[in-house]
Amino acid sequence: MNSENEIILREDRLRAWFTRKFSKNDPMCKIDGFDIGWGGTARFATSQLSEYLDPQKNMTILDVACGYGTFLVEIGWRFPRATLFGLNLDFNPPHNLIFSLLSQGNVEAGLISADAIQLPLITDYFDCVSCFLGLQDIAITRGKESLSKVVSNLLRIVAPGKYLLLLDNLPADIFKTILKSQKQKFEMLLYDTFEAECRWTREIGEIAVELYAQGYLQQQLDSNYPPPDRQQALSKIRKKFAGELENQLRTQGYYNPWGTMVLFILQKKNTFR
Ligand SMILES: C[S@@+](CC[C@H](N)C(=O)[O-])C[C@H]1O[C@@H](n2cnc3c(N)ncnc32)[C@H](O)[C@@H]1O
């Protein structure tokens, strides 16, 4: 049931439900639809994880910065016997979409509303902790300098000998600096990169830029450092994203707002310090 083709079918069904308000030719159908599976990225990450965690075993997995659960649902499909938890800063709109998304995907999970910088969870517990495109948002809400502390929190709650999966589009050297600063010992089992299947035209790109700029501003407003002038902040983000759109259209002929995804799978060692 959890073969690659079965997961692709489930993604297609969930995407059809997720984009049901839009006609197939509406750019919003492509933009929103991308969130389901992230152009193959979610399948890539869970398939790599299944090299280390046996999908047929009972285990406990926590997905941090789960948003509205698009990665959590894929973990549920790949590891059908796992007990799942999702943690996010809040489950207010739009993150409350997670309830219907998990239910449509036929996946059950306990949900925890908390800040990744102060995880209210016990040490040495989970078989796997994942953070899928969460570090980039935590960098907005709690500052880039918080990321070492957040990753240290995530490593703390992983059981000895078990796994931490980090996937993001942060530059690899930022990841490496964060990992170097960790006091808890781990082995790096996997470092890999992935280009999401995403080749948008200018028409789709311009709409996506506006939506993503609005989303980025919302994260800034939820952050420790909310911008004093909302309009000015929005113009600045819009300008940056629009510049990236123009650059990509010029150099590669299409727009992929996500760039290269970087995946790390770490195994926590049994000893500390
Ligand atoms: C883009 S989403 C990540 C994608 C998500 N993992 C998924 O599968 O759809 C990033 C999430 O990080 C959450 N977030 C931002 N700062 C956070 C923090 N300090 N602690 C916990 N969650 C945070 C945001 O609320 C947002 O839902």
Ligand as a Chemical Component Dictionary entry (heavy atoms), coordinates in Angstrom:
data_LIG
# 
_chem_comp.id                   LIG 
_chem_comp.type                 NON-POLYMER 
_chem_comp.pdbx_formal_charge   0 
_chem_comp.three_letter_code    LIG 
# 
loop_
_chem_comp_atom.comp_id 
_chem_comp_atom.atom_id 
_chem_comp_atom.alt_atom_id 
_chem_comp_atom.type_symbol 
_chem_comp_atom.charge 
_chem_comp_atom.model_Cartn_x 
_chem_comp_atom.model_Cartn_y 
_chem_comp_atom.model_Cartn_z 
_chem_comp_atom.pdbx_ordinal 
LIG C1  C1  C 0  6.146 26.748 5.223  1  
LIG S1  S1  S 1  5.557 25.907 6.652  2  
LIG C2  C2  C 0  6.502 24.452 6.459  3  
LIG C3  C3  C 0  5.800 23.471 5.540  4  
LIG C4  C4  C 0  5.122 22.398 6.336  5  
LIG N1  N1  N 0  6.123 21.600 7.048  6  
LIG C5  C5  C 0  4.268 21.500 5.477  7  
LIG O1  O1  O 0  4.490 20.282 5.471  8  
LIG O2  O2  O -1 3.372 22.001 4.786  9  
LIG C6  C6  C 0  6.430 26.676 7.975  10 
LIG C7  C7  C 0  5.655 26.666 9.276  11 
LIG O3  O3  O 0  6.548 27.041 10.325 12 
LIG C8  C8  C 0  5.748 27.593 11.340 13 
LIG N2  N2  N 0  6.632 28.308 12.293 14 
LIG C9  C9  C 0  7.253 29.493 12.121 15 
LIG N3  N3  N 0  7.972 29.790 13.225 16 
LIG C10 C10 C 0  7.806 28.780 14.105 17 
LIG C11 C11 C 0  8.301 28.520 15.421 18 
LIG N4  N4  N 0  9.108 29.396 16.014 19 
LIG N5  N5  N 0  7.930 27.369 16.027 20 
LIG C12 C12 C 0  7.086 26.498 15.420 21 
LIG N6  N6  N 0  6.589 26.692 14.164 22 
LIG C13 C13 C 0  6.943 27.819 13.511 23 
LIG C14 C14 C 0  4.788 28.499 10.607 24 
LIG O4  O4  O 0  3.635 28.750 11.384 25 
LIG C15 C15 C 0  4.503 27.658 9.340  26 
LIG O5  O5  O 0  3.317 26.935 9.497  27 
# 
loop_
_chem_comp_bond.comp_id 
_chem_comp_bond.atom_id_1 
_chem_comp_bond.atom_id_2 
_chem_comp_bond.value_order 
_chem_comp_bond.pdbx_ordinal 
LIG C1  S1  SING 1  
LIG S1  C2  SING 2  
LIG S1  C6  SING 3  
LIG C2  C3  SING 4  
LIG C3  C4  SING 5  
LIG C4  N1  SING 6  
LIG C4  C5  SING 7  
LIG C5  O1  DOUB 8  
LIG C5  O2  SING 9  
LIG C6  C7  SING 10 
LIG C7  O3  SING 11 
LIG C7  C15 SING 12 
LIG O3  C8  SING 13 
LIG C8  N2  SING 14 
LIG C8  C14 SING 15 
LIG N2  C9  SING 16 
LIG N2  C13 SING 17 
LIG C9  N3  DOUB 18 
LIG N3  C10 SING 19 
LIG C10 C11 SING 20 
LIG C10 C13 DOUB 21 
LIG C11 N4  SING 22 
LIG C11 N5  DOUB 23 
LIG N5  C12 SING 24 
LIG C12 N6  DOUB 25 
LIG N6  C13 SING 26 
LIG C14 O4  SING 27 
LIG C14 C15 SING 28 
LIG C15 O5  SING 29 
# 
